Amino acid sequence: MTGTPAPELDVIQWFNAAEPPTLAGLRGKVVVLHAFQMLCPGCVGAGLPQAKKIAATFPVDEVAVIGLHTVFEHHEAMTPVSLAAFIHEYRLGFPIAVDRPGGDGPIPHTMAAYGMRGTPSLVLIDRAGMIRRHAFGAEDDMKVGAEIAWLMKEGAERDE
């Protein structure tokens, strides 16, 4: 998927967003898409803390952090009501979308469109809307931060 246009998010609900963001509307910013499940130990221990750090570190006018709650197991336990409590308890302040459930199987729509293998998953989208990194599992904070900074610089140079 790296080097291809990022598919638009196919979601059913948003948290922490007055207006639902779209990838098209975020063009010109680097987008950090963190896919997670609230019952995923890797998400709670590594992915979501990283997303919080990114949101706190980079300027919001240049980097957009989007959480994607993509449920492919334990559907009964991970409802939007449970997610709202989870977001509050973990103090997640960035926009979080609920992936549209799969019609003919357990894999939700956006997860399938991106070819995600599980959670946590990290997707970095450049200012032009192209996927530049697609990773599964815990990622090193320093490496991810450097990649985001590179994408910010790359886009700024192109605009000069």
DSSP file with accessible surface (Angstrom, degrees, kcal/mol):
  #  RESIDUE AA STRUCTURE BP1 BP2  ACC     N-H-->O    O-->H-N    N-H-->O    O-->H-N    TCO  KAPPA ALPHA  PHI   PSI    X-CA   Y-CA   Z-CA
    1    1 A M    >         0   0   90      0, 0.0     3,-1.7     0, 0.0   130,-0.3   0.000 360.0 360.0 360.0 -22.1    0.0    0.0    0.0
    2    2 A T  T 3   +     0   0   87      1,-0.3   130,-0.2   132,-0.1   132,-0.0  -0.373 360.0  24.1 -59.8 135.8    3.0    2.3    0.5
    3    3 A G  T 3  S+     0   0   47    128,-3.9    -1,-0.3     1,-0.3   129,-0.1   0.515 102.4 106.4  87.3   6.3    3.1    4.9   -2.3
    4    4 A T  S <  S-     0   0   55     -3,-1.7   127,-3.1   127,-0.3    -1,-0.3  -0.790  82.0 -86.4-113.4 159.3   -0.6    4.6   -3.2
    5    5 A P  B     -A  130   0A  89      0, 0.0   125,-0.2     0, 0.0   124,-0.1  -0.379  48.5-111.3 -62.6 139.5   -3.4    7.1   -2.4
    6    6 A A        -     0   0   10    123,-3.0     3,-0.1     1,-0.1     2,-0.1  -0.577  31.0-122.6 -73.1 126.1   -4.9    6.7    1.0
    7    7 A P        -     0   0   39      0, 0.0    -1,-0.1     0, 0.0     3,-0.1  -0.403  33.1-101.5 -65.0 146.5   -8.5    5.4    0.8
    8    8 A E        -     0   0   85      1,-0.1     2,-0.3    -2,-0.1   105,-0.1  -0.339  44.5 -98.0 -64.1 150.1  -11.1    7.6    2.5
    9    9 A L        -     0   0   21     -3,-0.1     2,-0.8     1,-0.1    -1,-0.1  -0.549  28.4-154.2 -73.6 133.8  -12.1    6.4    6.0
   10   10 A D        +     0   0   56     -2,-0.3    90,-2.3    90,-0.1   100,-0.6  -0.868  36.9 152.7-110.5  93.4  -15.4    4.4    6.0
   11   11 A V  E     -B   99   0B  22     -2,-0.8    88,-0.2    88,-0.2     3,-0.1  -0.806  45.4-150.8-127.7 163.5  -16.7    4.9    9.5
   12   12 A I  E    S+     0   0B  80     86,-2.7     2,-0.3     1,-0.3    87,-0.1   0.582  78.5  14.0-109.3 -14.8  -20.0    5.0   11.4
   13   13 A Q  E     -B   98   0B  75     85,-0.8    85,-2.6     2,-0.0     2,-0.4  -0.991  58.3-147.6-160.7 152.4  -19.2    7.4   14.2
   14   14 A W  E     -B   97   0B  45     -2,-0.3     2,-0.3    83,-0.2    83,-0.2  -0.958   5.6-164.4-124.5 146.1  -16.7   10.0   15.4
   15   15 A F  E    S+B   96   0B  33     81,-2.7    81,-2.3    -2,-0.4     3,-0.1  -0.931  75.9  17.0-120.5 150.7  -15.6   11.0   18.9
   16   16 A N  S    S+     0   0   76     -2,-0.3     2,-0.4    79,-0.2    -1,-0.1   0.807  99.7 107.6  60.8  32.6  -13.6   14.2   19.7
   17   17 A A        -     0   0   31     -3,-0.1    -1,-0.1     1,-0.1    -3,-0.1  -0.914  50.2-168.2-144.0 114.5  -14.6   15.9   16.4
   18   18 A A  S    S+     0   0  105     -2,-0.4    -1,-0.1     1,-0.2    -4,-0.0   0.917  94.4  24.3 -63.7 -43.8  -17.1   18.7   16.0
   19   19 A E  S    S-     0   0  163      0, 0.0    -1,-0.2     0, 0.0     0, 0.0  -0.989  99.8-110.1-119.3 129.5  -17.1   18.1   12.3
   20   20 A P        -     0   0   74      0, 0.0     2,-0.1     0, 0.0    -2,-0.0  -0.393  37.0-131.8 -60.5 120.7  -16.0   14.6   11.0
   21   21 A P        -     0   0   27      0, 0.0     2,-0.3     0, 0.0     3,-0.1  -0.412  19.1-159.3 -71.5 151.9  -12.6   15.0    9.4
   22   22 A T     >  -     0   0   65      1,-0.1     4,-1.1    -2,-0.1     5,-0.1  -0.935  27.1-123.4-123.8 154.9  -12.0   13.5    5.9
   23   23 A L  T >4 S+     0   0    8     -2,-0.3     3,-0.5     1,-0.2     4,-0.3   0.900 115.3  54.6 -64.0 -36.6   -8.6   12.7    4.4
   24   24 A A  G >4 S+     0   0   54      1,-0.2     3,-1.2     2,-0.2    -1,-0.2   0.918 108.0  49.4 -61.7 -41.0   -9.5   14.9    1.5
   25   25 A G  G 34 S+     0   0   60      1,-0.2    -1,-0.2     3,-0.0    -2,-0.2   0.701 107.5  55.6 -71.1 -19.1  -10.1   17.8    3.9
   26   26 A L  G X< S+     0   0   23     -4,-1.1     3,-2.1    -3,-0.5    -1,-0.2   0.377  75.0 132.1 -95.0   2.8   -6.8   17.1    5.6
   27   27 A R  T <   +     0   0  122     -3,-1.2   101,-0.2    -4,-0.3   100,-0.1  -0.266  65.1  41.5 -54.6 141.3   -4.7   17.5    2.4
   28   28 A G  T 3  S+     0   0   38     99,-2.5     2,-0.3     1,-0.4    -1,-0.3   0.207 105.0  83.6  99.0 -14.1   -1.8   19.7    3.1
   29   29 A K  S <  S-     0   0   63     -3,-2.1     2,-0.4    98,-0.3    -1,-0.4  -0.867  85.0-113.6-113.8 154.8   -1.2   18.1    6.5
   30   30 A V  E     -c   63   0B   0     32,-2.9    34,-3.0    -2,-0.3     2,-0.5  -0.732  36.2-148.6 -79.3 132.2    0.7   15.0    7.4
   31   31 A V  E     -cD  64 125B   4     94,-2.6    94,-2.8    -2,-0.4     2,-0.6  -0.929  11.2-162.7-110.6 130.0   -1.9   12.5    8.7
   32   32 A V  E     -cD  65 124B   0     32,-3.2    34,-3.0    -2,-0.5     2,-0.6  -0.951   9.7-166.9-110.3 110.0   -1.1    9.9   11.4
   33   33 A L  E     -cD  66 123B   1     90,-3.0    90,-2.4    -2,-0.6     2,-0.6  -0.897   3.2-171.9-102.4 116.1   -3.7    7.1   11.4
   34   34 A H  E     -cD  67 122B   4     32,-2.8    34,-2.7    -2,-0.6     2,-0.4  -0.943   6.6-160.2-109.7 111.8   -3.5    4.9   14.4
   35   35 A A  E     +cD  68 121B   0     86,-2.8    86,-1.8    -2,-0.6     2,-0.3  -0.781  25.8 154.9 -91.5 135.0   -5.8    1.8   14.2
   36   36 A F  E     -c   69   0B   3     32,-2.8    34,-2.1    -2,-0.4     2,-0.4  -0.949  39.3-139.9-150.8 166.3   -6.6    0.2   17.6
   37   37 A Q    >   -     0   0    1     -2,-0.3     3,-1.8    32,-0.2     7,-0.2  -0.991  25.5-132.2-127.2 139.7   -9.0   -1.9   19.6
   38   38 A M  T 3  S+     0   0   16     -2,-0.4    -1,-0.0     1,-0.3     6,-0.0   0.723 107.3  51.0 -68.8 -17.6   -9.6   -1.0   23.2
   39   39 A L  T 3  S+     0   0  102      4,-0.0    -1,-0.3     5,-0.0    35,-0.0   0.251  84.7 107.8 -99.9  14.7   -9.1   -4.6   24.4
   40   40 A C    <>  -     0   0   14     -3,-1.8     4,-2.3     1,-0.2     3,-0.4  -0.817  59.0-154.6 -94.5 115.8   -5.7   -4.9   22.5
   41   41 A P  H  > S+     0   0  112      0, 0.0     4,-2.8     0, 0.0     5,-0.3   0.883  95.3  52.5 -58.5 -38.8   -2.8   -5.0   24.9
   42   42 A G  H  >>S+     0   0   31      1,-0.2     5,-2.0     2,-0.2     4,-1.8   0.850 110.4  49.0 -65.9 -32.4   -0.4   -3.7   22.3
   43   43 A C  I  4>S+     0   0    0     -3,-0.4     5,-3.2     3,-0.2    -1,-0.2   0.932 115.4  41.8 -70.3 -47.3   -2.7   -0.8   21.5
   44   44 A V  I  <5S+     0   0   39     -4,-2.3    -2,-0.2    -7,-0.2    -1,-0.1   0.894 122.4  40.3 -69.3 -37.6   -3.1    0.2   25.2
   45   45 A G  I  <5S-     0   0   60     -4,-2.8    -2,-0.2    -5,-0.2    -1,-0.2   0.791 138.1  -2.4 -84.5 -28.0    0.5   -0.3   26.0
   46   46 A A  I  X5S+     0   0   35     -4,-1.8     4,-2.0    -5,-0.3    -3,-0.2   0.688 122.3  53.2-130.6 -54.4    2.2    1.2   22.9
   47   47 A G  I  ><S+     0   0    5     -5,-2.0     4,-2.3     2,-0.2    -4,-0.2   0.937 112.6  40.5 -61.9 -51.4    0.0    2.4   20.1
   48   48 A L  H  ><S+     0   0    6     -5,-3.2     4,-2.6     2,-0.2     5,-0.2   0.918 113.8  52.3 -70.7 -40.6   -2.3    4.8   21.9
   49   49 A P  H  > S+     0   0   44      0, 0.0     4,-2.2     0, 0.0    -1,-0.2   0.913 111.3  49.7 -59.2 -37.0    0.4    6.3   24.1
   50   50 A Q  H  X S+     0   0    7     -4,-2.0     4,-2.6     2,-0.2    -2,-0.2   0.931 109.0  50.7 -65.3 -44.0    2.4    6.9   20.9
   51   51 A A  H  X S+     0   0    0     -4,-2.3     4,-2.6     1,-0.2    -1,-0.2   0.911 110.2  50.7 -60.5 -41.0   -0.6    8.6   19.3
   52   52 A K  H  X S+     0   0   85     -4,-2.6     4,-2.0     1,-0.2    -1,-0.2   0.914 110.5  49.2 -62.2 -42.3   -1.0   10.8   22.4
   53   53 A K  H  X S+     0   0  109     -4,-2.2     4,-1.7     2,-0.2    -2,-0.2   0.910 111.2  49.2 -64.1 -42.4    2.6   11.8   22.2
   54   54 A I  H  X S+     0   0    9     -4,-2.6     4,-2.4     1,-0.2     3,-0.3   0.942 111.1  49.4 -61.9 -46.8    2.4   12.6   18.5
   55   55 A A  H  < S+     0   0   37     -4,-2.6    -1,-0.2     1,-0.2    -2,-0.2   0.854 115.2  44.7 -61.5 -34.3   -0.7   14.8   19.1
   56   56 A A  H  < S+     0   0   89     -4,-2.0    -1,-0.2    -5,-0.2    -2,-0.2   0.734 118.0  43.7 -80.9 -21.9    1.0   16.6   21.9
   57   57 A T  H  < S+     0   0  101     -4,-1.7    -2,-0.2    -3,-0.3    -3,-0.2   0.878 102.4  61.1 -93.5 -43.0    4.3   17.1   20.1
   58   58 A F  S  < S-     0   0   36     -4,-2.4     2,-0.1    -5,-0.2     5,-0.1  -0.626  90.7 -99.6 -95.7 147.4    3.5   18.2   16.6
   59   59 A P    >>  -     0   0   54      0, 0.0     4,-2.3     0, 0.0     3,-2.0  -0.387  24.3-136.5 -65.7 134.3    1.7   21.3   15.6
   60   60 A V  T 34 S+     0   0  110      1,-0.3    -2,-0.0     2,-0.2    -4,-0.0   0.727 102.6  63.1 -65.7 -20.7   -2.0   20.7   14.8
   61   61 A D  T 34 S+     0   0  111      1,-0.2    -1,-0.3   -32,-0.0     3,-0.1   0.601 117.4  28.1 -80.0  -6.3   -1.8   22.9   11.7
   62   62 A E  T <4 S+     0   0   60     -3,-2.0   -32,-2.9     1,-0.3     2,-0.4   0.632 122.7  41.7-121.1 -26.0    0.7   20.5   10.2
   63   63 A V  E  <  -c   30   0B   6     -4,-2.3     2,-0.5   -34,-0.2    -1,-0.3  -0.990  60.2-163.7-132.1 126.1    0.0   17.1   11.6
   64   64 A A  E     -c   31   0B  12    -34,-3.0   -32,-3.2    -2,-0.4     2,-0.5  -0.939   7.2-156.7-108.9 124.4   -3.4   15.5   12.2
   65   65 A V  E     -c   32   0B  10     -2,-0.5     2,-0.4   -34,-0.2   -32,-0.2  -0.892  13.5-175.9 -99.6 127.4   -3.6   12.4   14.4
   66   66 A I  E     -c   33   0B   4    -34,-3.0   -32,-2.8    -2,-0.5     2,-0.4  -0.991  13.0-151.2-125.4 127.5   -6.7   10.2   13.8
   67   67 A G  E     -ce  34  96B   0     28,-3.1    30,-2.9    -2,-0.4     2,-0.5  -0.771   7.1-161.7 -93.4 143.6   -7.6    7.2   15.8
   68   68 A L  E     -ce  35  97B   0    -34,-2.7   -32,-2.8    -2,-0.4     2,-1.0  -0.947   6.9-155.6-127.9 107.1   -9.5    4.4   14.1
   69   69 A H  E     +ce  36  98B   2     28,-3.3    30,-2.6    -2,-0.5     2,-0.6  -0.758  21.3 179.3 -82.5 105.7  -11.3    1.9   16.4
   70   70 A T        -     0   0    0    -34,-2.1     2,-0.6    -2,-1.0    30,-0.1  -0.912   9.9-162.0-117.7 103.7  -11.4   -1.1   14.2
   71   71 A V        +     0   0   18     -2,-0.6     3,-0.1    28,-0.2   -34,-0.1  -0.776  28.0 153.5 -95.7 119.5  -13.1   -4.1   15.8
   72   72 A F  S    S+     0   0   42     -2,-0.6     2,-0.3     1,-0.2    -1,-0.1   0.298  70.1  28.4-123.1   5.6  -12.5   -7.5   14.3
   73   73 A E  S    S+     0   0   88      1,-0.1    -1,-0.2     5,-0.0     5,-0.1  -0.973 110.3  27.9-156.7 160.9  -13.0   -9.6   17.5
   74   74 A H    >>  +     0   0  108     -2,-0.3     4,-1.3     1,-0.1     3,-1.1   0.879  65.5 169.2  52.0  43.6  -15.0   -9.4   20.7
   75   75 A H  T 34  +     0   0   77      1,-0.3     3,-0.3     2,-0.2    -1,-0.1   0.849  67.7  58.9 -55.5 -38.7  -17.6   -7.2   19.0
   76   76 A E  T 34 S+     0   0  163      1,-0.2     3,-0.3     2,-0.1    -1,-0.3   0.822 109.4  43.9 -64.6 -30.5  -20.1   -7.5   21.8
   77   77 A A  T <4 S+     0   0   50     -3,-1.1     2,-0.7     1,-0.2    -1,-0.2   0.733 105.6  61.6 -86.8 -23.2  -17.7   -5.9   24.3
   78   78 A M     <  +     0   0    9     -4,-1.3    -1,-0.2    -3,-0.3    -7,-0.1  -0.457  69.9 149.4-109.5  63.0  -16.3   -3.1   22.1
   79   79 A T     >  -     0   0   52     -2,-0.7     4,-2.7    -3,-0.3     5,-0.2  -0.413  63.1-103.3 -85.6 164.8  -19.4   -1.0   21.5
   80   80 A P  H  > S+     0   0   44      0, 0.0     4,-2.4     0, 0.0     5,-0.1   0.853 123.2  56.3 -56.9 -32.6  -19.4    2.8   20.9
   81   81 A V  H  > S+     0   0  120      2,-0.2     4,-1.6     1,-0.2     5,-0.1   0.944 110.1  43.8 -65.4 -45.4  -20.7    3.2   24.5
   82   82 A S  H  > S+     0   0   48      1,-0.2     4,-2.3     2,-0.2    -1,-0.2   0.900 112.2  54.2 -63.9 -40.2  -17.8    1.3   25.9
   83   83 A L  H  X S+     0   0    0     -4,-2.7     4,-3.1     1,-0.2     5,-0.2   0.902 103.2  55.8 -62.5 -39.8  -15.4    3.2   23.5
   84   84 A A  H  X S+     0   0   42     -4,-2.4     4,-2.0     1,-0.2    -1,-0.2   0.928 110.3  45.2 -59.5 -42.8  -16.7    6.5   24.9
   85   85 A A  H  X S+     0   0   56     -4,-1.6     4,-2.9     2,-0.2    -1,-0.2   0.915 112.7  51.5 -66.3 -40.8  -15.8    5.5   28.4
   86   86 A F  H  X S+     0   0   21     -4,-2.3     4,-2.6     2,-0.2    -2,-0.2   0.928 108.6  50.5 -60.7 -46.7  -12.4    4.2   27.2
   87   87 A I  H  <>S+     0   0    9     -4,-3.1     5,-2.1     1,-0.2     4,-0.4   0.916 113.4  46.5 -59.6 -42.6  -11.7    7.5   25.5
   88   88 A H  H ><5S+     0   0  136     -4,-2.0     3,-0.9    -5,-0.2    -2,-0.2   0.945 113.5  47.0 -65.0 -49.0  -12.6    9.4   28.6
   89   89 A E  H 3<5S+     0   0  122     -4,-2.9    -2,-0.2     1,-0.3    -1,-0.2   0.866 117.3  42.0 -64.4 -37.7  -10.6    7.2   31.0
   90   90 A Y  T 3<5S-     0   0  105     -4,-2.6    -1,-0.3    -5,-0.2    -2,-0.2   0.404 106.9-127.9 -90.6   1.2   -7.4    7.2   28.8
   91   91 A R  T < 5 +     0   0  191     -3,-0.9     2,-0.7    -4,-0.4    -3,-0.2   0.915  39.0 176.6  53.1  52.2   -7.8   10.9   28.1
   92   92 A L      < +     0   0    6     -5,-2.1    -1,-0.2    -6,-0.1     4,-0.1  -0.794   7.7 175.2 -88.5 115.9   -7.6   10.6   24.3
   93   93 A G        +     0   0   65     -2,-0.7    -1,-0.1     2,-0.1     3,-0.1   0.565  46.2  89.9-103.0  -9.6   -8.1   14.0   22.9
   94   94 A F  S    S-     0   0   13      1,-0.1   -28,-0.1   -77,-0.0   -77,-0.1  -0.446  92.8 -79.0 -84.9 161.3   -7.6   13.5   19.1
   95   95 A P        -     0   0   34      0, 0.0   -28,-3.1     0, 0.0     2,-0.4  -0.345  48.3-166.2 -61.1 137.1  -10.4   12.6   16.7
   96   96 A I  E     -Be  15  67B   0    -81,-2.3   -81,-2.7   -30,-0.2     2,-0.3  -0.996   1.9-160.3-130.7 127.6  -11.4    8.9   16.9
   97   97 A A  E     -Be  14  68B   0    -30,-2.9   -28,-3.3    -2,-0.4     2,-0.6  -0.764  16.5-132.1-104.6 152.0  -13.5    7.1   14.3
   98   98 A V  E     -Be  13  69B  13    -85,-2.6   -86,-2.7    -2,-0.3   -85,-0.8  -0.925  31.2-125.3-102.7 115.7  -15.4    3.9   14.6
   99   99 A D  E     -B   11   0B   6    -30,-2.6   -88,-0.2    -2,-0.6   -28,-0.2  -0.300  27.9-104.2 -60.7 142.1  -14.7    1.7   11.6
  100  100 A R        -     0   0   99    -90,-2.3     9,-2.7     1,-0.1    10,-0.2  -0.539  43.6-111.1 -68.5 125.2  -17.8    0.5    9.7
  101  101 A P        -     0   0   73      0, 0.0     6,-0.1     0, 0.0    -1,-0.1  -0.223  36.4 -98.2 -57.4 148.8  -18.3   -3.2   10.5
  102  102 A G        -     0   0   20      4,-0.2    -3,-0.0     3,-0.2     0, 0.0  -0.382  24.8-145.5 -67.2 143.9  -17.7   -5.7    7.8
  103  103 A G  S    S+     0   0   74      4,-0.2    -1,-0.1     1,-0.2     0, 0.0   0.899  93.1  21.8 -79.2 -40.5  -20.8   -6.9    6.0
  104  104 A D  S    S+     0   0  167      3,-0.2    -1,-0.2     1,-0.0    -2,-0.0   0.156 130.0   8.7-118.0  20.2  -19.8  -10.5    5.3
  105  105 A G  S    S-     0   0   36      2,-0.1    -3,-0.2     1,-0.0    -1,-0.0  -0.980  87.1 -79.8-177.0-176.8  -17.1  -11.1    7.9
  106  106 A P  S    S+     0   0   73      0, 0.0    -4,-0.2     0, 0.0    -1,-0.0   0.662  91.5  97.8 -78.6 -15.0  -15.4   -9.8   11.0
  107  107 A I  S    S-     0   0   76     -6,-0.1    -3,-0.2     1,-0.1    -4,-0.2  -0.627  72.6-131.1 -82.6 120.9  -13.0   -7.4    9.2
  108  108 A P     >  -     0   0    1      0, 0.0     4,-2.3     0, 0.0     5,-0.2  -0.195  22.8-106.8 -66.9 163.0  -14.3   -3.8    9.2
  109  109 A H  H  > S+     0   0   75     -9,-2.7     4,-2.6     1,-0.2     5,-0.2   0.891 114.5  42.0 -60.7 -52.5  -14.4   -1.7    6.0
  110  110 A T  H  > S+     0   0    1   -100,-0.6     4,-2.1   -10,-0.2    -1,-0.2   0.917 113.3  54.1 -67.0 -40.0  -11.5    0.7    6.5
  111  111 A M  H  >>S+     0   0    4      1,-0.2     5,-2.3     2,-0.2     4,-0.5   0.927 112.8  44.1 -56.5 -44.7   -9.3   -2.0    8.0
  112  112 A A  H ><5S+     0   0   61     -4,-2.3     3,-1.1     1,-0.2    -2,-0.2   0.918 109.8  55.0 -66.8 -43.2   -9.9   -4.1    4.8
  113  113 A A  H 3<5S+     0   0   49     -4,-2.6    -1,-0.2     1,-0.3    -2,-0.2   0.844 113.8  41.9 -60.9 -33.1   -9.4   -1.1    2.5
  114  114 A Y  H 3<5S-     0   0    0     -4,-2.1    -1,-0.3    -5,-0.2    -2,-0.2   0.482 108.3-124.9 -90.9  -6.8   -6.0   -0.5    4.0
  115  115 A G  T <<5 +     0   0   45     -3,-1.1    -3,-0.2    -4,-0.5     2,-0.1   0.844  42.9 179.7  65.8  34.6   -5.0   -4.2    4.2
  116  116 A M      < -     0   0   15     -5,-2.3    -1,-0.2    -6,-0.2     3,-0.1  -0.447  24.7-155.8 -71.3 141.9   -4.3   -4.0    7.9
  117  117 A R        -     0   0  192      1,-0.2     2,-0.3    -2,-0.1    -1,-0.1   0.573  62.3 -57.9 -92.2 -13.9   -3.2   -7.2    9.5
  118  118 A G  S    S-     0   0    3     -7,-0.1    -1,-0.2    19,-0.0    19,-0.1  -0.982  78.7 -16.2 165.2-162.1   -4.3   -6.3   13.0
  119  119 A T  S    S+     0   0   16     -2,-0.3   -77,-0.2     1,-0.1   -83,-0.2  -0.935 102.1  38.2-127.7 149.0   -3.9   -3.8   15.7
  120  120 A P  S    S+     0   0    9      0, 0.0    17,-3.3     0, 0.0     2,-0.4   0.552  76.4 166.8 -74.6 147.3   -2.1   -1.6   16.5
  121  121 A S  E     -DF  35 136B   1    -86,-1.8   -86,-2.8    15,-0.2     2,-0.4  -0.984  19.1-157.6-126.8 143.3   -1.5   -0.4   13.0
  122  122 A L  E     -DF  34 135B   2     13,-2.6    13,-3.0    -2,-0.4     2,-0.4  -0.979   8.6-177.0-123.0 130.5    0.1    2.8   12.0
  123  123 A V  E     -DF  33 134B   0    -90,-2.4   -90,-3.0    -2,-0.4     2,-0.5  -0.997   9.4-159.7-127.3 126.1   -0.3    4.6    8.7
  124  124 A L  E     -DF  32 133B   0      9,-2.2     8,-3.3    -2,-0.4     9,-1.4  -0.929   9.4-168.0-104.7 127.8    1.5    7.8    7.8
  125  125 A I  E     -DF  31 131B   3    -94,-2.8   -94,-2.6    -2,-0.5     6,-0.2  -0.963  14.9-134.1-118.3 127.2   -0.1    9.8    5.0
  126  126 A D    >   -     0   0    9      4,-2.8     3,-2.2    -2,-0.5   -97,-0.2  -0.134  34.7 -91.1 -76.2 178.1    1.8   12.7    3.4
  127  127 A R  T 3  S+     0   0   30      1,-0.3   -99,-2.5    24,-0.3   -98,-0.3   0.719 126.3  55.4 -63.8 -21.4    0.5   16.1    2.6
  128  128 A A  T 3  S-     0   0   51   -101,-0.2    -1,-0.3  -100,-0.1  -101,-0.1   0.406 122.0-103.3 -91.9   0.4   -0.6   15.0   -0.9
  129  129 A G  S <  S+     0   0    6     -3,-2.2  -123,-3.0     1,-0.3     2,-0.4   0.650  75.3 138.0  89.1  17.7   -2.7   12.1    0.5
  130  130 A M  B     -A    5   0A  59   -125,-0.2    -4,-2.8  -127,-0.0     2,-0.4  -0.767  58.4-116.2 -99.2 141.1   -0.2    9.3   -0.3
  131  131 A I  E     +F  125   0B   0   -127,-3.1  -128,-3.9    -2,-0.4  -127,-0.3  -0.608  37.4 169.4 -73.7 125.5    0.5    6.4    2.1
  132  132 A R  E     +     0   0B  81     -8,-3.3     2,-0.3    -2,-0.4    -7,-0.2   0.607  65.4  21.6-113.0 -21.9    4.2    6.6    3.1
  133  133 A R  E     +F  124   0B  48     -9,-1.4    -9,-2.2  -132,-0.1     2,-0.4  -0.974  54.6 179.4-148.8 138.9    4.3    4.1    5.9
  134  134 A H  E     +F  123   0B  49     -2,-0.3     2,-0.3   -11,-0.2   -11,-0.2  -0.940  20.3 168.1-140.5 108.6    2.1    1.2    6.8
  135  135 A A  E     -F  122   0B   9    -13,-3.0   -13,-2.6    -2,-0.4     2,-0.4  -0.952  25.0-151.8-131.9 149.4    3.1   -0.8    9.8
  136  136 A F  E     +F  121   0B  86     -2,-0.3   -15,-0.2   -15,-0.2     2,-0.1  -0.959  63.2  15.0-119.0 131.7    1.7   -3.4   12.1
  137  137 A G  S    S-     0   0   23    -17,-3.3     2,-0.1    -2,-0.4   -15,-0.1  -0.347 106.7 -23.5 100.7 179.2    2.6   -3.7   15.7
  138  138 A A        -     0   0   73     -2,-0.1     2,-0.4   -19,-0.1    -2,-0.1  -0.429  62.6-158.1 -68.2 134.1    4.5   -1.5   18.2
  139  139 A E        -     0   0   42     -2,-0.1     2,-0.2    -4,-0.1    -2,-0.1  -0.898  26.2 -99.8-115.3 146.3    6.7    1.1   16.4
  140  140 A D     >  -     0   0  101     -2,-0.4     4,-2.5     1,-0.1     5,-0.2  -0.444  26.6-140.7 -65.8 127.9    9.7    2.9   17.9
  141  141 A D  H  > S+     0   0   62      1,-0.2     4,-2.8    -2,-0.2     5,-0.2   0.882  99.7  50.5 -57.8 -44.7    8.6    6.5   19.0
  142  142 A M  H  > S+     0   0  153      2,-0.2     4,-2.4     1,-0.2    -1,-0.2   0.919 111.7  47.6 -63.4 -42.6   11.9    8.1   17.8
  143  143 A K  H  > S+     0   0  109      2,-0.2     4,-2.3     1,-0.2    -2,-0.2   0.931 114.0  46.4 -64.4 -46.1   11.7    6.5   14.4
  144  144 A V  H  X S+     0   0    1     -4,-2.5     4,-2.5     2,-0.2    -2,-0.2   0.930 112.4  50.9 -63.4 -43.6    8.0    7.4   13.9
  145  145 A G  H  X S+     0   0   19     -4,-2.8     4,-2.6    -5,-0.2    -1,-0.2   0.910 110.0  49.9 -60.5 -41.1    8.7   11.0   15.1
  146  146 A A  H  X S+     0   0   64     -4,-2.4     4,-2.4     2,-0.2    -1,-0.2   0.900 110.3  50.4 -64.9 -40.1   11.6   11.3   12.7
  147  147 A E  H  X S+     0   0   47     -4,-2.3     4,-2.4     2,-0.2    -2,-0.2   0.902 110.6  48.9 -65.3 -39.9    9.5   10.0    9.8
  148  148 A I  H  X S+     0   0    0     -4,-2.5     4,-2.5     2,-0.2    -2,-0.2   0.940 111.4  49.6 -64.4 -44.9    6.7   12.5   10.6
  149  149 A A  H  X S+     0   0   47     -4,-2.6     4,-2.6     1,-0.2    -2,-0.2   0.902 110.2  51.6 -60.5 -40.0    9.3   15.4   10.8
  150  150 A W  H  X S+     0   0  145     -4,-2.4     4,-3.2     1,-0.2    -1,-0.2   0.928 110.1  48.2 -62.3 -44.8   10.7   14.2    7.4
  151  151 A L  H  X S+     0   0    7     -4,-2.4     4,-2.1     2,-0.2   -24,-0.3   0.876 111.2  51.2 -65.0 -35.7    7.2   14.3    5.9
  152  152 A M  H  X S+     0   0   26     -4,-2.5     4,-2.0     2,-0.2    -2,-0.2   0.943 114.3  43.1 -64.2 -46.0    6.6   17.7    7.3
  153  153 A K  H  X S+     0   0  103     -4,-2.6     4,-2.6     2,-0.2     5,-0.2   0.925 112.1  53.6 -66.3 -44.3    9.8   19.0    5.9
  154  154 A E  H  X S+     0   0   39     -4,-3.2     4,-1.8     1,-0.2    -1,-0.2   0.922 111.5  45.0 -57.9 -45.7    9.3   17.3    2.5
  155  155 A G  H  X S+     0   0    2     -4,-2.1     4,-1.4    -5,-0.2    -1,-0.2   0.883 111.9  52.1 -67.7 -37.1    5.9   18.9    2.1
  156  156 A A  H  X S+     0   0   40     -4,-2.0     4,-0.7     1,-0.2    -2,-0.2   0.900 108.9  50.5 -67.0 -39.3    7.1   22.3    3.2
  157  157 A E  H >< S+     0   0   94     -4,-2.6     3,-0.8     1,-0.2    -1,-0.2   0.895 107.7  53.6 -64.8 -38.6   10.0   22.2    0.6
  158  158 A R  H 3< S+     0   0  131     -4,-1.8    -1,-0.2     1,-0.2    -2,-0.2   0.843 106.9  52.4 -64.5 -33.1    7.6   21.2   -2.1
  159  159 A D  H 3<        0   0  125     -4,-1.4    -1,-0.2    -5,-0.1    -2,-0.2   0.643 360.0 360.0 -78.5 -16.0    5.4   24.3   -1.3
  160  160 A E    <<        0   0  193     -3,-0.8    -3,-0.0    -4,-0.7    -4,-0.0  -0.247 360.0 360.0 -72.0 360.0    8.4   26.7   -1.5
